[in-house]
């Protein structure tokens, strides 16, 4: 694993430098603004520093360098999180909306503190080995560096399922050398976590077509508030025409809550009971960009109730709909497994995690992503509408898993 820092006047230029030297497989580990110090701040502008990493093997495969150019801004959307080369293929994935210097520095400190802890414990282990004589019957020494077990313990403490931790460590085991450093081991694990989390996907709009978006999930996870946040974002930031529907006729409070949000946003809202009514609403709002549909937060243990929801969703063609399973990050892992098992017949959904502000562990995000193979999507971290929602930041998630809970 090779880790290097690159500085340039802008974020894009710094990433291009990383790509030119490390190749298309490089992964951005951190982005921060570097301000000139002392008297130089009067004459120099702030620069952007990008920390990037790449496998040694991947770098060797890029012996023949390609010619790259920075794409014209008109060639991609302003909120794009991909950088392209001349052929149109992507080389690095970043989340520009969520890169905040303070947060990045805080997470980077966590990684540094973990590395210090590992080094301290490693030195203590070596000291103990010097003091204790090796018995003749002692088994062959583990071929992995001693601190691999410490990283294993760190991930498990952050509630990653042991089988997934073992899977990651076994995949990078062949890259361990006798003198490999802690930061290289961390970088390898970090890269694996990022790759397994994948690229989160949010609501996709198509010009001239109406998208119907269903929100499903158990009771008490905050579906209605999440829908209000997404509706606000779509209307205010993406200038989309939005309509709201609800089939949650079991809770009057839920209907009134959504109606209140609709009135504030100035968007239409209707209550539906049957598949026929959802088809009628589809025709009524045929010139809208997106229709967000709140379903009843019914118990995942009740098969009949889930059948009703599935009938509503099945009344819409696959190419016209998206489905989001809303889960709380505070729910126990065993319960999350049962919930996802009950929705196993609905194979094409994305994952939204709510209440990230109420937990210090993000292990379940990784666990459920691996368990379901569903794409990650949004995360919410508070009750404020339209704020407190964003696309899940996989880089931040990986750093928290490795960086501890301090």
DATAMO-V824942 format. One record per residue. PHI is phi in whole degrees, -180 to 180 (999 if undefined). PSI is psi in whole degrees, -180 to 180 (NA if undefined). OMEGA is omega in radians with two decimals (NA if undefined). Layout:
BEGIN
((PHI PSI OMEGA) (PHI PSI OMEGA))
END
This chain:
BEGIN
((999 129 3.11) (-112 129 -3.14) (-122 126 -3.13) (-141 157 3.09) (-111 143 -3.12) (-131 135 3.12) (-119 142 3.10) (-156 176 -3.11) (-69 -32 -3.14) (-130 164 3.13) (-61 -45 -3.11) (-61 -43 -3.13) (-65 -39 3.12) (-64 -40 3.13) (-68 -37 3.10) (-63 -38 3.08) (-63 -41 3.12) (-63 -41 -3.12) (-67 -42 -3.11) (-62 -37 -3.07) (-90 -41 -3.03) (-98 -17 3.11) (96 176 -3.02) (-71 -17 -3.12) (-87 1 -3.13) (-65 147 3.12) (-120 131 3.09) (-73 124 -3.14) (-101 -27 3.14) (-163 148 3.08) (-134 127 3.11) (-147 157 3.10) (-90 133 3.14) (-110 115 -3.14) (-95 138 3.10) (-64 145 -3.08) (-105 162 3.06) (63 -144 -3.09) (-68 -21 -3.10) (-67 -21 -3.13) (-66 -15 3.11) (-79 -22 -3.02) (-117 -23 -3.08) (-110 149 3.08) (-89 158 3.07) (-65 147 3.10) (-117 171 -3.14) (-113 131 3.12) (-111 125 3.12) (-113 127 3.01) (-99 122 -3.09) (-129 154 -3.13) (-136 153 3.10) (-154 148 3.05) (-65 145 3.09) (-57 -41 -3.10) (-65 -39 3.14) (-67 -36 -3.13) (-69 -37 3.14) (-65 -30 -3.12) (-75 -10 -3.13) (-103 41 -3.10) (-63 -39 3.11) (-96 109 -3.07) (-78 143 3.07) (-93 162 3.09) (-92 128 -3.10) (-122 152 3.05) (-133 152 3.07) (-74 125 -3.08) (-66 148 3.04) (-64 141 -3.07) (-59 -26 -3.12) (-74 -11 -3.06) (-85 -8 3.07) (-148 160 -3.09) (-67 154 -3.10) (-66 -26 -3.13) (-97 16 3.14) (-66 146 3.10) (-115 26 3.14) (-129 145 3.03) (-111 138 -3.02) (-113 153 2.97) (-99 -174 -3.03) (-65 -26 -3.14) (-83 -8 3.13) (95 0 3.14) (-89 153 -3.11) (-88 153 3.08) (-126 -29 3.12) (-137 143 3.11) (-110 124 3.12) (-134 163 3.12) (-120 89 -3.03) (-64 -33 -3.08) (-68 -26 -3.00) (-108 4 3.13) (-85 103 3.11) (-120 130 -3.02) (-56 -46 -3.07) (-62 -46 3.14) (-64 -44 -3.12) (-62 -41 3.13) (-65 -39 -3.14) (-64 -43 -3.14) (-69 -38 3.13) (-63 -36 3.09) (-63 -38 3.11) (-62 -43 3.11) (-63 -41 3.13) (-65 -41 3.13) (-65 -37 3.09) (-65 -42 3.14) (-63 -41 3.10) (-61 -42 3.13) (-63 -45 3.14) (-62 -43 -3.14) (-65 -40 3.13) (-63 -48 -3.12) (-67 -33 3.11) (-66 -43 3.12) (-64 -39 3.11) (-64 -39 3.14) (-65 -42 3.13) (-64 -38 3.12) (-64 -42 3.12) (-63 -39 -3.13) (-66 -31 3.11) (-71 -34 -3.06) (-81 -24 -3.10) (-104 127 3.12) (-71 143 3.14) (-76 123 3.13) (-74 149 -3.11) (-59 -33 -3.07) (-88 8 -3.10) (-61 137 -3.11) (-71 162 3.13) (-60 136 -3.07) (-65 142 3.13) (-58 133 -3.08) (-74 -18 3.13) (-81 150 3.06) (-57 146 -3.08) (-58 -31 -3.04) (-81 -3 3.04) (-61 -39 3.10) (-63 -35 3.12) (-67 -40 3.08) (-66 -41 3.06) (-55 -49 -3.13) (-63 -38 -3.14) (-63 -45 -3.14) (-67 -40 3.13) (-66 -38 3.09) (-61 -32 3.11) (-88 20 2.96) (69 26 2.92) (-75 137 3.11) (-61 135 -3.09) (-57 -36 -3.11) (-66 -32 3.12) (-77 -34 3.07) (-63 -47 3.12) (-61 -38 3.14) (-63 -45 -3.14) (-64 -47 -3.10) (-65 -36 3.13) (-69 -32 -3.13) (-71 -28 -3.12) (-105 2 -3.08) (-58 -38 -3.11) (-67 -16 -3.12) (-89 -8 -3.12) (-73 127 3.03) (-111 163 -3.06) (-58 -38 -3.07) (-105 22 -3.12) (-65 140 -3.08) (-85 162 -3.13) (-62 -42 -3.08) (-65 -31 3.09) (-72 -37 3.06) (-64 -45 3.11) (-59 -43 -3.13) (-64 -39 3.10) (-64 -45 3.13) (-65 -44 3.13) (-58 -46 -3.13) (-62 -42 3.13) (-63 -42 3.14) (-62 -45 3.13) (-58 -46 -3.10) (-65 -39 -3.11) (-74 -31 3.07) (-69 -30 3.09) (75 -176 -3.14) (-93 114 3.13) (-59 147 -3.14) (-123 136 3.11) (-114 -176 -3.05) (-60 128 -3.10) (-104 124 3.13) (-104 142 3.12) (-121 125 -3.11) (-60 130 3.11) (85 0 3.13) (-128 146 3.12) (-95 127 3.11) (-101 128 3.06) (-102 123 -3.04) (-117 118 -3.13) (-99 139 3.07) (-116 119 -3.10) (-122 167 3.11) (148 171 -3.10) (-73 176 -3.13) (-71 149 2.98) (78 12 -3.11) (-94 -9 3.11) (92 36 -3.13) (-62 -47 -3.05) (-63 -44 3.11) (-65 -39 3.11) (-63 -43 3.12) (-61 -41 3.13) (-62 -40 3.13) (-65 -44 -3.13) (-67 -41 3.11) (-60 -42 3.12) (-62 -45 -3.13) (-62 -44 -3.12) (-64 -40 -3.09) (-78 -46 -3.03) (-80 -40 -3.05) (-96 -31 -3.11) (-109 1 3.08) (56 36 -3.13) (-88 151 3.02) (-85 119 -2.99) (-120 138 3.00) (-126 152 -3.12) (-119 137 3.02) (-127 153 3.02) (-140 136 3.03) (-110 10 -3.13) (-84 71 -3.11) (-85 0 3.14) (-83 -21 -3.14) (-126 108 3.13) (-59 -37 -3.12) (-62 -37 -3.14) (-66 -41 3.12) (-63 -45 -3.12) (-68 -34 3.10) (-63 -46 3.13) (-67 -37 3.12) (-63 -38 3.11) (-63 -45 3.11) (-62 -40 -3.14) (-62 -42 3.13) (-65 -40 3.14) (-65 -42 -3.11) (-80 -17 -3.09) (73 40 3.13) (-122 152 -3.14) (-72 151 3.14) (-143 134 3.14) (-135 151 3.03) (-99 133 -3.14) (-122 151 -3.10) (-121 -29 -3.02) (-132 170 3.09) (-63 -34 3.14) (-64 -38 -3.12) (-70 -31 3.10) (-71 -33 3.06) (-68 -39 3.10) (-64 -41 3.11) (-65 -36 3.11) (-61 -40 3.12) (-72 -40 -3.12) (-63 -39 -3.12) (-105 36 -3.09) (-64 -22 3.14) (-98 11 3.12) (-92 156 3.13) (-77 -38 -3.04) (-152 142 3.04) (-120 117 -3.14) (-95 129 -2.99) (-120 116 3.10) (-88 127 3.10) (-107 163 -3.10) (-64 136 3.09) (-81 70 -3.05) (-89 162 -3.13) (-65 134 3.12) (-70 -9 3.13) (-84 -14 -3.07) (-95 103 -3.08) (-64 -40 -3.10) (-63 -41 3.13) (-65 -40 3.13) (-68 -31 3.09) (-62 -39 3.13) (-62 -43 -3.14) (-65 -42 -3.13) (-64 -35 3.10) (-63 -41 3.11) (-63 -46 -3.10) (-69 -36 -3.13) (-71 -14 3.11) (-78 -6 3.13) (-114 135 -3.14) (-63 148 -3.07) (-58 -40 -3.08) (-71 -11 -3.13) (-101 -3 -3.01) (-131 159 2.94) (-134 148 -3.10) (-125 134 3.14) (-125 122 3.06) (-90 119 -3.08) (-98 123 -3.11) (-128 152 3.09) (-93 134 3.11) (-68 -14 -3.13) (-89 -7 -3.13) (-73 142 3.12) (-62 146 -3.10) (-59 -42 -3.14) (-61 -38 3.11) (-71 -37 3.10) (-63 -36 3.10) (-63 -45 3.14) (-64 -41 -3.14) (-62 -49 -3.12) (-67 -31 3.08) (-63 -38 -3.13) (-70 -22 3.11) (-104 17 -3.06) (-65 -24 3.13) (-75 -18 3.05) (-95 98 -2.96) (-88 -23 -3.00) (-107 71 3.10) (-129 164 3.07) (-113 163 -3.02) (-108 129 3.00) (-116 131 3.08) (-112 128 3.14) (-107 168 3.00) (63 35 3.08) (-66 -20 3.11) (-76 -10 -3.09) (-103 7 3.14) (-142 152 3.10) (-101 -1 -3.09) (-115 137 3.11) (-117 13 -3.12) (-59 -34 -3.11) (-68 -27 3.07) (-61 -47 3.13) (-66 -45 -3.08) (-60 -48 -3.07) (-73 -33 3.04) (-60 -46 -3.13) (-69 -39 -3.09) (-67 -42 -3.03) (-97 -21 -3.04) (63 15 3.12) (-80 152 3.09) (-70 141 2.99) (-75 158 -3.13) (-140 -111 -3.06) (-88 161 2.96) (-135 140 3.07) (-117 150 -3.03) (-145 40 3.11) (163 178 -3.07) (-99 -6 -3.05) (-71 131 3.08) (-114 129 0.18) (-95 10 -3.09) (-81 -164 3.04) (59 35 3.02) (-149 144 3.09) (-162 169 3.02) (-67 140 3.13) (-57 128 -3.14) (-92 104 -3.06) (-70 -31 3.11) (-67 -44 3.10) (-64 -41 3.13) (-61 -45 -3.14) (-64 -41 -3.13) (-67 -37 3.10) (-67 -38 3.12) (-63 -37 -3.12) (-90 -24 -2.99) (-93 -4 3.11) (87 -172 -3.00) (-112 7 -3.09) (-74 NA NA))
END
